[in-house]
Amino acid sequence: MSVEVGSRGRAEAVVTPENTAQAVGSGLVPVFATPYMIALMENAAVQASQSALAPDEGTVGTRLEVTHDAATPIGMKVWAEAEVIAVEGRKLTFAVSAYDEREKIGGGVHERFIIKPEKFIARAQGKAGA
């Protein structure tokens, strides 16, 4: 199998005190933190691609260009959606968007590369021949 343009994924969460800007140090207010929105977008991209990969393959994020356009308070549900918009060899490009129960809260473009996790980890650890 291979990843195809048009494949979609989704990830969701609820805003808690632990995933606010105030808690992670990315701001001073208790609203959904940008780093968590980004993680949700990446998770949606993984969901859009993982089932089409071989059992010994995975993906890693390499580029993300997004905006965080609206604040979401504690207690509200948030979700991200990703759609594969380009496949160039091992490079996958996704359109990503994030929403809360009121509105779209962010969006942009995310790139991931298909990897063999075992080789990737060995190389990251500096092992020869990886």
PyMOL commands that set and color helices and strands:
alter all, ss='L'
color gray80, all
select helices_A, chain A and resi 17-19+21-24+34-52+117-124
alter helices_A, ss='H'
color red, helices_A
select strands_A, chain A and resi 8-14+58-68+77-88+91-100+104-115
alter strands_A, ss='S'
color yellow, strands_A
deselect
rebuild
show_as cartoon
